[in-house]
Amino acid sequence: QVQLVESGGGLVQAGDSLRLSCAASGDKLSMYVMGWFRQAPGKEREFVAAINWNGENTYYADSVQGRFTVSRDNDKNTVYLHMNSLKPEDTAVYYCAGDRVIPKATIRQPNEYYYWGQGTQVSVSS
């Protein structure tokens, strides 16, 4: 069973960049499909990005396409979310999540992921 810990959040200004990290322990991250989700106050948790086990396939929400990049380093057991051109509407708690097998058709659905981190706050001021 894998444990996930996010880091890298903070308070930034609109237009700035941040890199979130999700460090895994307890299992080899290469065995997992990994996703990033976010939840703003009063809103449901929403899909941000996902990456398959070897990084060859990535998926993005329309709202972050072209600004965010998901990547992974399986040797370091870590997944990253590079966020550029941040907007105030990107403000949320960001979570990484993983599971061993997730069909491509449902990779954007949070209930497909069994393992979750505790989240890291990202706040973007205008």
N, C-alpha and C positions, 0 to 999 in steps of 0.2 A: 504494500500500500504506500502511496506517495503522499508526502506532505509538501505544501506549496506556500511560499512566503514572498509577498510582493514588497518592493521598495522603489524609491525614486520619485515619489509624489512630492508635491509642494505647491507653493503659491507663486504664480508667474503672471506676467502681463500678456495681454492679447498680442499675438504675433510671435511670442517666444516659443522655445522648444523644450521638451523634456524627454527623458528616456526612462521608462519603467522597466524593472527587472522582476522576474519571477524565478526564484531559486527553488529547485526541487531536491528533496532528500527522501531516502527510504526505498527508492527504486530508480531504475534507469529511465530518464526522461525520454529517451529515444523510442520507448515503447508506447508513448502517449501522443494522441492528438491534443493540441493545446489551443485554448481560446482566451480572448480578453473580452470582458464584459464591463459595463459601467452602470451605476445607478445614481441618479440625481435625487435630491429630496422630493418626496411626493410623487416620484415616477417609478415605473417598473424597471427592473433590470433589463438592459438592452445589449445586444451583440455589438461588438466593436470590430474584432478581427479574429482570425483563426489560422492555424498553420498545421500542415500534416507532419508525420513523424520525421521526415528527412528535410523538411523545409522547401520541397519542390512546389508545393501547392499552397497558396495563401488566399484568404477570403476576407473581404472588408464590407463593412456597412457603407451605404452610399454617403452617409454624412461625414465619413472620415477618409474615403477613397481619395488618393492623391496627396493626403496630408500625413497620414499615419502609415508606418511600416512595421509589420510583425516579422520577427526573425528568431532563430534559435541557435544555440551552441550546445549540441548534445554532449560534447566532451566536458563542458562546464556545468551540464545539467541545468541550463538556464534558458529561459525564453525572454525576449525583449519586445517592448512596444515603443518604437520611436515616434514621437509626436511632434510635428512641425506646424507652424502657422496656427497656433492654438487660439481658440475663440472662447468667449465667456460661456457659450452653450456647451463647451466640453467639460465644464465643471461637474465633477461627480466623484464618487468612490469607484476606483477601478479594481477589478478582480481578475485574477487569472484562474483558469479552470482546466481540467484535463480528464481524459478518459482513454481507454485503450482502443476502442473501436467506436467510431462515430461515422455513420453514412454521410456522404457529401450532401445529400438532400436535406439533412437535418442539422448540419454543423453549426448553424446560426441559432439553434434553440438551446437555451440554458439548461433545460431539463435533460439534455443528452449528456451532460457532464456530471460525473460523480464527485470528483475531487475539486475543492475550492480553497483558495487562499483567504486571508482575513481582510484583504483590501487595502488600498492606499489612496489617500485623498489627493485629488488634483483640483486646484482652484485657479481660475483664470480671471483676472480683473480686466476691465475695459479701460 
